[in-house]
């Protein structure tokens, strides 16, 4: 495998310009993805009313809810008949 020098690369670029051109999607993929993600976050913020929920939350009991959520255990209930 041989390395190309600058002159050979320029010659190939002049002969086949379409090969070295990046497509529209390759050029704008990252900005498009970031914009789409930002719009998605804004939609979710609006749809779930996150701002209103955070502003009207009762923060006095938030610690209790968090403690209950963290320490939640599933305890099975067994019903044993009289005859065992």
C-alpha positions in Angstrom: 0.0 0.0 0.0 1.5 3.3 -1.0 0.9 6.7 0.5 -0.5 9.5 -1.7 1.2 12.8 -1.9 -0.6 16.1 -2.2 -0.2 16.4 -5.9 -1.8 13.0 -6.5 -4.6 13.8 -4.1 -5.3 17.1 -5.9 -5.2 15.4 -9.3 -7.7 12.8 -8.1 -9.9 15.5 -6.6 -9.9 17.3 -9.9 -10.8 14.2 -11.9 -13.4 12.8 -9.4 -14.8 15.7 -7.4 -18.0 13.9 -6.4 -16.0 11.3 -4.5 -14.5 13.8 -2.1 -17.6 15.9 -1.6 -19.5 15.3 1.6 -23.2 14.8 1.3 -25.7 17.2 2.8 -26.6 14.7 5.5 -22.9 14.2 6.4 -22.4 18.0 6.7 -25.5 18.8 8.8 -26.0 15.5 10.7 -24.8 16.8 14.1 -26.5 20.2 14.1 -29.7 18.6 12.9 -29.5 16.0 15.7 -28.8 18.6 18.3 -31.7 20.7 17.1 -34.1 17.8 17.0 -33.1 16.8 20.5 -33.6 20.4 21.8 -37.1 20.5 20.2 -37.9 17.1 21.7 -36.9 18.3 25.2 -39.0 21.5 24.8 -42.0 19.4 23.7 -41.6 17.1 26.7 -41.2 20.1 29.1 -44.5 21.5 27.7 -46.4 18.2 27.4 -45.6 17.0 30.9 -45.9 20.6 32.4 -42.6 20.2 34.2 -42.2 23.9 35.0 -45.6 24.1 36.5 -45.1 20.9 38.4 -41.8 22.0 39.9 -43.2 25.4 40.8 -46.3 24.1 42.5 -44.7 21.0 44.2 -45.1 20.5 47.9 -41.4 20.2 48.7 -42.1 19.7 52.5 -43.1 16.0 51.8 -40.7 15.3 49.0 -38.2 13.8 51.4 -40.8 11.4 52.7 -41.8 10.3 49.2 -38.1 9.8 48.3 -37.5 7.7 51.4 -40.6 5.5 50.7 -39.5 5.1 47.1 -35.9 4.1 48.0 -37.0 1.7 50.8 -39.9 0.1 49.0 -40.0 -3.7 49.4 -42.3 -6.2 47.9 -43.6 -8.4 50.7 -45.7 -11.4 49.5 -48.9 -12.2 51.3 -49.6 -15.8 51.9 -53.1 -16.9 52.8 -53.0 -20.3 54.5 -56.2 -22.3 54.8 -57.3 -23.8 58.2 -56.4 -27.3 57.1 -52.8 -26.2 56.3 
